[in-house]
Amino acid sequence: MCLLTRRRKGRPLIASIVLSQIEAVDVEISVVLGRSVLPMQQLLRMGRGAVIPLDASERDEVWILANNHPVARGEIEIRDDRIAITVTRTADIYDFMAGAA
């Protein structure tokens, strides 16, 4: 019997093997709150307690990145003294590349 005709959980066996391999891959998730452009001189003078102004306001959506690629937009929430992100929509890579907030 061929691997494509054998079945596991309703899928061809080969599809189940590939899916299990994909599911085992780790993906780094990061969140971009905002952006800033600073002169190198200002950056070099920064020390502890320095504040970097961002191009975003408190209610702006954040960018959610998977392995440094934009995949979604989201909103910041505070849950039990922890920061969480609620996904609000898929990302538009062209907006991300253009620096849209």
Phi and psi in degrees as a GROMACS rama.xvg file:
@    title "Ramachandran Plot"
@    xaxis  label "Phi"
@    yaxis  label "Psi"
@TYPE xy
-75.7491  150.135  CYS-2
-60.3215  -29.3727  LEU-3
-74.4477  -24.8975  LEU-4
-93.4623  -23.5044  THR-5
-69.7461  145.066  ARG-6
-122.254  146.874  ARG-7
-139.308  119.222  ARG-8
55.2805  39.916  LYS-9
82.5958  -4.35121  GLY-10
-112.049  153.238  ARG-11
-57.8161  145.606  PRO-12
-56.8862  -42.0595  LEU-13
-63.5816  -37.5818  ILE-14
-65.2551  -37.8595  ALA-15
-65.7723  -38.4796  SER-16
-65.9128  -46.0716  ILE-17
-63.0847  -44.1168  VAL-18
-61.9171  -41.646  LEU-19
-66.3894  -32.9844  SER-20
-69.0272  -40.5488  GLN-21
-64.7045  -43.5202  ILE-22
-64.6562  -20.7424  GLU-23
-84.3466  -6.8105  ALA-24
-78.0435  131.034  VAL-25
-83.5412  139.066  ASP-26
-123.506  126.957  VAL-27
-81.88  123.354  GLU-28
-104.163  130.058  ILE-29
-133.963  160.679  SER-30
-126.963  130.757  VAL-31
-101.905  116.723  VAL-32
-80.875  -33.843  LEU-33
179.033  -178.851  GLY-34
-132.302  161.683  ARG-35
-153.531  145.403  SER-36
-115.721  122.999  VAL-37
-126.306  146.857  LEU-38
-65.6668  144.976  PRO-39
-55.1846  -38.1733  MET-40
-58.3446  -44.0886  GLN-41
-66.3596  -40.2633  GLN-42
-62.7434  -42.2923  LEU-43
-67.5728  -26.2691  LEU-44
-84.2254  -9.30546  ARG-45
-68.4694  141.433  MET-46
-136.23  -167.086  GLY-47
-57.5684  132.996  ARG-48
88.6453  -2.75002  GLY-49
-64.8655  145.445  ALA-50
-111.816  128.692  VAL-51
-105.61  114.877  ILE-52
-71.9663  137.899  PRO-53
-108.941  161.684  LEU-54
-87.1199  26.3809  ASP-55
-128.948  152.642  ALA-56
-104.05  175.177  SER-57
-58.983  -33.9257  GLU-58
-99.1759  2.02231  ARG-59
-68.1504  149.872  ASP-60
-70.2693  150.55  GLU-61
-101.759  161.45  VAL-62
-93.3729  133.323  TRP-63
-106.487  122.715  ILE-64
-112.251  140.951  LEU-65
-116.139  115.317  ALA-66
51.2139  45.1351  ASN-67
68.1663  16.148  ASN-68
-114.784  130.269  HIS-69
-65.2701  127.985  PRO-70
-122.948  -23.4047  VAL-71
-160.442  168.212  ALA-72
-114.111  156.673  ARG-73
-156.86  174.742  GLY-74
-120.426  142.725  GLU-75
-78.8711  137.212  ILE-76
-133.044  152.738  GLU-77
-110.684  120.915  ILE-78
-127.903  116.083  ARG-79
50.2283  52.2039  ASP-80
63.2097  19.5577  ASP-81
-122.847  147.348  ARG-82
-87.8186  134.377  ILE-83
-133.296  158.286  ALA-84
-121.65  128.58  ILE-85
-98.4229  123.793  THR-86
-70.7047  128.634  VAL-87
-108.908  -28.7459  THR-88
-170.276  168.649  ARG-89
-74.7712  157.703  THR-90
-83.3655  148.385  ALA-91
-105.259  106.358  ASP-92
-60.0554  -29.3481  ILE-93
-69.0602  -37.1388  TYR-94
-65.4839  -40.9209  ASP-95
-62.2922  -46.1724  PHE-96
-66.0736  -30.6474  MET-97
-81.1306  -8.40344  ALA-98
84.1607  22.7586  GLY-99
-65.704  143.804  ALA-100
